[in-house]
Structure formats: C-alpha cells, structure tokens
Amino acid sequence: MIKANVISGHLSWKKIIKKPSDYIKKRLKVLSNTPYFKKKNHEFSILLTNNKEMKKLNNKFRKKNKTTDVLSFPIKVKNKNKLYVGDIAISYEIIKNRSKDTNFFFEFDKMWIHGYLHLIGYDHEKIKDYKKMLKKEKLILKYFH
C-alpha cells in the first residue's frame, strides 16, 4: 500500500480541497490497486504550499531563485515494512492558474503524480526518459479522470 502524509502549508488549498489528506488517501487506494503499483509499499509526504515558499525551497535546494510547480526530494529510508521515498512540495497558485483550462483536481493530480514518480526514480533529463515518465503519468491519470 502507498501512503502519503499531507501537510497543508497554505490555507488556500482548503478552499478547494476541504480535506486534502482524505483526497490523497482515496487516490492512493486506487493507485495501490493498479497492476504496476499493487506491490509498492511506499510512504512519502506532500507539502501543499504557495509560490512564495516554493521560491524559497527552489532557491535553497536547486539554486534557482524562482517559483516552480512541484519539487521532489527523493530519499530512501526503510521503516519497518515500508520504504519512505521522500517529499514533494506543490504550489497552489500555479495549480490554480493552470486549472483555468482544465480543472483544479486534474492539475493537482498531475503534479503529485509527477512528484511521486521522481521519488521512485523517474526523471526527464533525456528525451527518452521524458517520454517514459510522461507515458506513466498519463497511464496513472486515466485511473482518476
């Protein structure tokens, strides 16, 4: 089973997602029943924050003095039967802005899935890796939307 600890670091998130922890828990239950993720026993954290905090994190950890949509901080820590795979931070304003063309929940799902895939080893440094990661993101999103 995949488990996420959700930290609401900015009040705006709760205007749209009343109980972010419950929302993610339901999504992870679906994800844990898919063929590829069925046997995953991962845990990670998601910080729901804003552009100001994302800019600080991006500058501190990536030396980029600008905001961004999602940041992933992979780490592998074995804890009993679970593997803690790292942390994700997501910006409210960027998700809200993108959702004008789609919807908030779709954009939010895209971001935490993208972050989670980074935590478990996917990247997009090379075009072939980008295509592989994008294909996996789209596959997962089909289960939700």
Backbone torsions as a table, in degrees:
resi	resn	phi	psi	omega
1	MET	NA	144.0	178.4
2	ILE	-101.3	133.9	-177.4
3	LYS	-128.5	140.9	177.0
4	ALA	-126.2	138.6	172.0
5	ASN	-97.3	119.2	-176.5
6	VAL	-104.7	125.0	179.2
7	ILE	-113.3	118.0	178.1
8	SER	-87.5	103.4	-177.8
9	GLY	-98.2	1.5	-179.2
10	HIS	-150.7	130.2	-173.4
11	LEU	-64.5	-26.5	-177.2
12	SER	-57.7	-32.3	-179.7
13	TRP	-56.8	-40.5	-175.4
14	LYS	-73.0	-11.4	174.5
15	LYS	-67.5	-31.8	-176.1
16	ILE	-105.4	-42.9	178.9
17	ILE	-112.2	101.5	-173.7
18	LYS	-59.2	-44.2	179.9
19	LYS	-128.0	84.7	-176.6
20	PRO	-55.3	-37.3	179.5
21	SER	-62.2	-43.8	179.2
22	ASP	-65.5	-40.0	179.7
23	TYR	-60.1	-50.1	-179.5
24	ILE	-65.7	-39.3	179.5
25	LYS	-58.2	-43.6	178.4
26	LYS	-64.6	-42.0	178.6
27	ARG	-62.9	-42.9	-178.3
28	LEU	-69.2	-29.4	176.1
29	LYS	-64.2	-43.9	176.6
30	VAL	-62.8	-48.3	-178.2
31	LEU	-60.6	-39.6	-179.0
32	SER	-66.9	-16.3	178.7
33	ASN	-97.6	2.9	177.8
34	THR	-85.0	154.4	-175.4
35	PRO	-54.3	-46.0	-175.4
36	TYR	-70.7	-34.8	-174.0
37	PHE	-100.5	0.1	-175.6
38	LYS	-55.0	-40.8	-175.2
39	LYS	-98.2	6.4	179.5
40	LYS	-75.2	135.2	177.8
41	ASN	-124.9	68.0	-174.0
42	HIS	-107.4	154.9	170.4
43	GLU	-135.8	143.4	177.8
44	PHE	-153.8	170.8	178.4
45	SER	-119.6	148.0	176.3
46	ILE	-124.5	122.4	173.9
47	LEU	-98.2	118.4	176.8
48	LEU	-93.7	109.1	-171.4
49	THR	-133.2	-160.6	-177.4
50	ASN	-126.9	177.2	-177.5
51	ASN	-59.1	-40.3	-178.1
52	LYS	-59.5	-47.9	180.0
53	GLU	-70.4	-36.0	178.3
54	MET	-63.6	-39.2	178.7
55	LYS	-62.4	-42.7	178.4
56	LYS	-62.2	-46.3	179.9
57	LEU	-64.1	-43.5	-179.8
58	ASN	-62.8	-39.9	179.1
59	ASN	-69.2	-44.6	-177.7
60	LYS	-64.9	-45.0	-172.2
61	PHE	-98.8	-22.8	-177.6
62	ARG	-122.1	-0.3	-179.5
63	LYS	58.0	34.6	176.2
64	LYS	-118.5	112.7	-174.2
65	ASN	-86.7	59.7	177.3
66	LYS	-153.2	161.4	178.8
67	THR	-77.9	166.9	177.7
68	THR	-152.7	166.6	-175.9
69	ASP	-76.5	-46.4	-176.4
70	VAL	-144.4	141.6	173.7
71	LEU	-125.5	141.5	177.9
72	SER	-123.1	138.9	179.4
73	PHE	-126.6	86.1	-177.3
74	PRO	-68.3	142.8	173.6
75	ILE	-156.9	145.7	178.8
76	LYS	-116.9	111.3	178.4
77	VAL	-130.6	117.4	178.2
78	LYS	-78.2	126.3	-178.7
79	ASN	-133.9	101.2	-174.6
80	LYS	56.5	-119.0	-179.4
81	ASN	-95.6	-1.7	-178.5
82	LYS	-103.9	152.4	174.3
83	LEU	-111.3	115.2	176.3
84	TYR	-79.2	119.5	-171.6
85	VAL	-101.5	-8.6	175.5
86	GLY	135.7	-162.4	-174.0
87	ASP	-128.8	150.6	178.4
88	ILE	-128.8	142.0	172.0
89	ALA	-124.1	138.2	-177.2
90	ILE	-132.1	135.9	-179.2
91	SER	-88.9	127.1	178.5
92	TYR	-63.3	-49.1	-173.4
93	GLU	-60.8	-39.1	-179.4
94	ILE	-68.7	-42.9	177.7
95	ILE	-62.6	-45.4	-179.9
96	LYS	-60.1	-44.1	-179.6
97	ASN	-64.6	-45.1	179.1
98	ARG	-65.2	-29.0	-175.4
99	SER	-72.9	-5.9	176.3
100	LYS	-64.0	-29.7	179.8
101	ASP	-94.7	-19.1	-179.9
102	THR	-127.7	-114.0	169.0
103	ASN	-152.2	158.4	-172.2
104	PHE	-58.7	-45.1	-176.0
105	PHE	-66.2	-37.7	176.7
106	PHE	-62.6	-47.5	-179.7
107	GLU	-66.0	-39.1	177.6
108	PHE	-63.7	-46.0	178.4
109	ASP	-59.9	-41.7	177.9
110	LYS	-57.7	-42.3	-175.4
111	MET	-71.7	-45.2	-178.2
112	TRP	-71.8	-31.3	175.3
113	ILE	-65.4	-45.0	177.8
114	HIS	-56.9	-47.5	179.4
115	GLY	-62.4	-43.5	179.6
116	TYR	-62.1	-42.4	178.9
117	LEU	-61.5	-37.2	174.4
118	HIS	-61.6	-41.2	-178.6
119	LEU	-62.6	-31.0	-177.8
120	ILE	-99.1	14.1	168.6
121	GLY	113.3	-3.7	178.1
122	TYR	-80.3	148.8	171.9
123	ASP	-147.6	178.4	-178.8
124	HIS	-137.9	40.4	177.3
125	GLU	-70.5	-38.7	179.2
126	LYS	-109.7	153.8	-177.4
127	ILE	-59.4	-38.8	179.5
128	LYS	-67.2	-35.2	176.7
129	ASP	-70.1	-37.8	176.5
130	TYR	-60.0	-46.2	-179.5
131	LYS	-63.9	-40.2	179.4
132	LYS	-64.0	-44.1	-179.4
133	MET	-68.0	-43.2	179.2
134	LEU	-62.0	-40.2	178.2
135	LYS	-61.7	-43.1	179.1
136	LYS	-66.1	-41.0	177.6
137	GLU	-59.6	-47.2	-179.0
138	LYS	-64.0	-38.8	178.1
139	LEU	-60.8	-45.7	-179.9
140	ILE	-66.4	-43.5	-179.0
141	LEU	-60.7	-30.0	178.9
142	LYS	-62.2	-28.2	178.5
143	TYR	-71.2	-23.4	-175.5
144	PHE	-103.6	-31.5	-171.3
145	HIS	-126.2	NA	NA
